[in-house]
Amino acid sequence: MYALQNSSSNYADLPVLLHNREAWKQLEQERERLTNGCRGAGISFLAGLTLANPILLLGSLPLLGITGTQLQKTSQIYLNMGRLLDAFERQEIIITPRLEVPDNGSLDLFVRFPNPPKAVFTIGLRSNGESTIFFNEQKEGLCLRRKRGGFKTWQVDLFRRFALQEFWLRKNRQDLFGQSSRDKNRPAVKLLVLTGKTKLGKHSEHLYAMIGDQKVLSVRNRVSLFIMEEEQLIPFIKAWLAKADNPNNG
């Protein structure tokens, strides 16, 4: 088990979390604000700077990059949260986006199904440009390949990050998992979802698992992690819930 530097006592005053449509609406507003910011800075402001003062233009590019990255991440969370709500709202799904974990980034989507078949999913959304992602069995890590250039190791150890995020949330945010002791100890299904132009490469057959009718890459490296492209997210969760509801069938 990984150790965390911060104890729960340091986070006694954590903010009240927003769920579902209220949180989704907040994401929508932030996405619109960031979009307008990128448009204004990227088209009007920078167009003027290019002609008037190229040095100021260079100084503004890092800020544009930060805003663009924020917009991309916010859009990823907003779009996938909306799809999950559309697909599962009748099942009273509870979705909490952007859970900050000290020293270990932010968990993009925490998903809980409070009614049978009960389930918890921790979902990380990742995009790495136009690239293909592979799991390197020898190095026990993820790597990516772009059209131009060879393989490159994924800089962040996502297996470790998923493990630490869940550990911290269980220690400091037990309310997310439910009220009963059984709910609080229910394992979280960890999903790495590739978005945009980032695709998943082909792997050896032994690395795949069949969840109902869904064939998905399933990697065990300290933690079990399912890796998929975002088009498979909804079908996978439907298949997981169907299997949990009828474990003797498939």
C-alpha positions as CSV (number, residue, x, y, z in Angstrom):
1,M,0.0,0.0,0.0
2,Y,1.3,3.4,-0.9
3,A,1.9,5.9,1.9
4,L,0.6,9.5,1.7
5,Q,2.4,12.4,3.3
6,N,-0.7,14.2,4.4
7,S,-3.1,12.9,7.0
8,S,-6.9,13.3,7.0
9,S,-6.6,15.7,9.9
10,N,-5.1,18.3,7.5
11,Y,-8.2,18.3,5.4
12,A,-11.0,18.6,7.9
13,D,-12.5,21.6,6.1
14,L,-12.8,20.1,2.6
15,P,-15.4,21.8,0.4
16,V,-18.9,20.5,-0.1
17,L,-18.9,18.6,-3.4
18,L,-21.2,19.3,-6.3
19,H,-22.8,16.3,-8.1
20,N,-24.6,15.6,-11.4
21,R,-26.4,18.4,-13.2
22,E,-25.3,21.1,-10.8
23,A,-21.6,20.1,-11.3
24,W,-22.1,19.6,-15.0
25,K,-23.7,23.1,-15.4
26,Q,-20.7,24.6,-13.6
27,L,-18.4,22.8,-16.1
28,E,-20.4,24.1,-19.0
29,Q,-20.0,27.7,-17.7
30,E,-16.3,27.2,-17.2
31,R,-15.9,25.7,-20.6
32,E,-17.7,28.7,-22.2
33,R,-15.5,31.1,-20.3
34,L,-12.3,29.3,-21.3
35,T,-13.5,29.1,-24.9
36,N,-14.2,32.8,-25.0
37,G,-10.8,33.5,-23.4
38,C,-9.0,31.5,-26.0
39,R,-10.9,33.2,-28.8
40,G,-10.2,36.6,-27.5
41,A,-6.6,36.0,-26.8
42,G,-5.8,33.8,-29.7
43,I,-7.5,35.7,-32.5
44,S,-8.0,39.4,-31.6
45,F,-5.4,40.1,-29.0
46,L,-2.5,38.1,-30.5
47,A,-3.3,39.2,-34.0
48,G,-2.7,42.8,-32.9
49,L,0.4,41.9,-31.0
50,T,1.9,40.1,-34.0
51,L,1.8,43.4,-35.9
52,A,2.5,45.8,-33.1
53,N,5.0,44.0,-30.8
54,P,6.3,40.4,-31.5
55,I,8.1,40.3,-28.2
56,L,4.8,40.7,-26.3
57,L,3.4,38.0,-28.5
58,L,6.1,35.6,-27.3
59,G,5.5,36.5,-23.7
60,S,1.8,35.7,-24.0
61,L,2.2,32.3,-25.6
62,P,2.7,30.4,-22.3
63,L,-0.5,31.8,-20.9
64,L,-2.4,30.8,-24.1
65,G,-1.0,27.3,-23.7
66,I,-2.2,27.0,-20.1
67,T,-5.7,28.3,-21.1
68,G,-5.8,25.8,-24.0
69,T,-4.8,22.9,-21.8
70,Q,-7.5,23.9,-19.2
71,L,-10.1,24.1,-22.0
72,Q,-9.2,20.7,-23.3
73,K,-9.4,19.1,-19.9
74,T,-12.6,20.9,-18.9
75,S,-14.2,19.8,-22.3
76,Q,-13.1,16.2,-21.8
77,I,-14.8,16.1,-18.4
78,Y,-17.8,18.1,-19.5
79,L,-18.6,15.9,-22.5
80,N,-18.0,12.5,-20.9
81,M,-19.9,13.5,-17.8
82,G,-22.8,14.6,-20.0
83,R,-22.8,11.2,-21.8
84,L,-22.8,9.3,-18.5
85,L,-25.7,11.4,-17.2
86,D,-27.7,10.8,-20.4
87,A,-27.0,7.1,-20.3
88,F,-27.5,6.4,-16.6
89,E,-29.4,9.2,-14.9
90,R,-32.5,7.0,-14.6
91,Q,-30.4,4.6,-12.5
92,E,-29.6,7.5,-10.1
93,I,-26.0,7.6,-11.0
94,I,-23.9,10.0,-8.8
95,I,-21.0,11.7,-10.6
96,T,-18.5,13.9,-8.9
97,P,-16.0,15.6,-11.2
98,R,-12.5,16.9,-10.6
99,L,-11.6,15.5,-7.2
100,E,-8.4,17.1,-6.1
101,V,-6.0,14.7,-4.4
102,P,-3.0,16.4,-2.7
103,D,0.3,15.6,-4.4
104,N,-1.4,13.4,-6.9
105,G,-3.3,15.6,-9.3
106,S,-7.1,15.4,-9.9
107,L,-9.4,12.5,-10.5
108,D,-11.5,13.5,-13.4
109,L,-14.7,11.6,-12.7
110,F,-15.8,9.6,-9.6
111,V,-18.9,7.6,-10.5
112,R,-21.1,5.7,-8.1
113,F,-24.2,3.6,-8.7
114,P,-25.9,3.6,-5.3
115,N,-28.6,1.1,-6.3
116,P,-28.2,-2.5,-7.1
117,P,-26.1,-3.5,-8.9
118,K,-23.9,-1.2,-6.9
119,A,-20.6,-0.1,-8.4
120,V,-17.9,2.5,-8.1
121,F,-15.8,3.7,-11.0
122,T,-12.8,6.1,-10.9
123,I,-12.2,7.5,-14.3
124,G,-9.1,9.3,-15.6
125,L,-9.4,11.0,-19.0
126,R,-6.2,11.5,-21.0
127,S,-5.2,12.9,-24.3
128,N,-1.7,13.1,-25.6
129,G,-2.2,14.6,-29.1
130,E,-2.2,12.4,-32.2
131,S,-0.6,9.3,-30.8
132,T,-1.1,5.6,-30.1
133,I,-0.8,4.2,-26.5
134,F,0.7,0.9,-25.6
135,F,1.4,-1.0,-22.5
136,N,5.0,-2.2,-22.4
137,E,5.0,-5.5,-20.5
138,Q,8.8,-5.5,-20.1
139,K,8.9,-2.1,-18.6
140,E,5.5,-2.5,-16.9
141,G,4.5,1.0,-18.0
142,L,2.6,2.9,-20.6
143,C,4.3,4.4,-23.6
144,L,3.1,6.3,-26.7
145,R,4.1,6.4,-30.3
146,R,3.5,9.4,-32.6
147,K,3.4,9.4,-36.3
148,R,6.9,11.0,-36.4
149,G,9.3,9.4,-34.0
150,G,9.6,6.3,-32.0
151,F,8.2,5.2,-28.6
152,K,8.2,7.5,-25.6
153,T,7.5,6.5,-22.0
154,W,4.4,8.2,-20.5
155,Q,5.9,10.7,-18.0
156,V,3.4,10.1,-15.2
157,D,3.1,6.6,-13.7
158,L,-0.7,6.4,-14.0
159,F,-0.9,3.1,-12.2
160,R,0.7,4.6,-9.1
161,R,-1.5,7.7,-9.5
162,F,-4.8,5.8,-9.6
163,A,-3.7,3.8,-6.5
164,L,-2.8,6.8,-4.5
165,Q,-5.9,8.7,-5.5
166,E,-8.2,5.9,-4.4
167,F,-6.2,5.5,-1.2
168,W,-6.5,9.2,-0.3
169,L,-10.2,9.3,-1.2
170,R,-11.0,6.3,1.0
171,K,-9.1,7.9,3.9
172,N,-10.5,11.5,3.5
173,R,-13.7,11.2,1.4
174,Q,-15.4,8.0,2.6
175,D,-18.8,9.7,2.0
176,L,-18.2,9.3,-1.7
177,F,-18.3,5.6,-1.5
178,G,-21.6,5.3,0.3
179,Q,-22.9,5.0,3.9
180,S,-22.7,1.3,4.8
181,S,-19.4,-0.4,5.7
182,R,-19.9,-2.6,2.6
183,D,-20.2,0.4,0.4
184,K,-17.1,2.0,1.9
185,N,-15.1,-1.1,1.2
186,R,-16.4,-1.7,-2.3
187,P,-13.5,-1.9,-4.8
188,A,-13.4,0.9,-7.3
189,V,-13.2,-0.1,-11.0
190,K,-10.3,2.0,-12.4
191,L,-10.7,3.2,-16.0
192,L,-8.1,5.1,-18.1
193,V,-10.1,6.6,-21.0
194,L,-8.2,8.0,-24.0
195,T,-9.8,11.0,-25.7
196,G,-9.5,13.0,-28.8
197,K,-6.9,11.8,-31.3
198,T,-5.1,9.6,-28.7
199,K,-5.8,6.0,-29.6
200,L,-5.2,2.6,-28.1
201,G,-2.8,0.3,-29.9
202,K,-3.2,-3.5,-30.5
203,H,-1.9,-5.7,-27.7
204,S,-1.4,-9.4,-27.1
205,E,-4.6,-11.3,-26.6
206,H,-3.7,-12.3,-23.0
207,L,-3.9,-8.6,-22.0
208,Y,-7.6,-8.4,-22.9
209,A,-10.6,-9.2,-20.8
210,M,-14.2,-9.8,-21.9
211,I,-16.8,-7.9,-19.8
212,G,-20.1,-9.0,-21.3
213,D,-19.8,-8.2,-25.0
214,Q,-17.0,-5.7,-24.4
215,K,-13.4,-6.7,-25.2
216,V,-11.2,-4.3,-23.2
217,L,-7.5,-4.0,-22.4
218,S,-7.0,-5.0,-18.8
219,V,-3.6,-4.4,-17.2
220,R,-2.5,-5.5,-13.7
221,N,0.5,-3.5,-12.5
222,R,0.1,-2.9,-8.7
223,V,-3.5,-2.1,-9.5
224,S,-6.0,-3.4,-12.1
225,L,-6.6,-0.8,-14.8
226,F,-9.0,-1.0,-17.7
227,I,-7.8,1.1,-20.7
228,M,-10.1,2.1,-23.5
229,E,-11.0,4.8,-26.0
230,E,-13.8,7.1,-24.9
231,E,-16.3,5.6,-27.4
232,Q,-16.2,2.4,-25.3
233,L,-16.8,4.1,-21.9
234,I,-20.6,3.8,-21.9
235,P,-20.8,0.3,-23.4
236,F,-18.2,-0.9,-21.0
237,I,-20.1,0.4,-17.9
238,K,-23.3,-1.0,-19.2
239,A,-21.7,-4.4,-19.7
240,W,-20.0,-4.2,-16.2
241,L,-23.4,-3.4,-14.5
242,A,-25.1,-6.2,-16.5
243,K,-22.5,-8.7,-15.4
244,A,-22.7,-7.5,-11.8
245,D,-26.4,-7.9,-11.9
246,N,-26.2,-11.4,-13.2
247,P,-22.7,-12.8,-12.4
248,N,-23.6,-16.3,-13.7
249,N,-24.2,-14.9,-17.2
250,G,-21.0,-14.1,-19.0
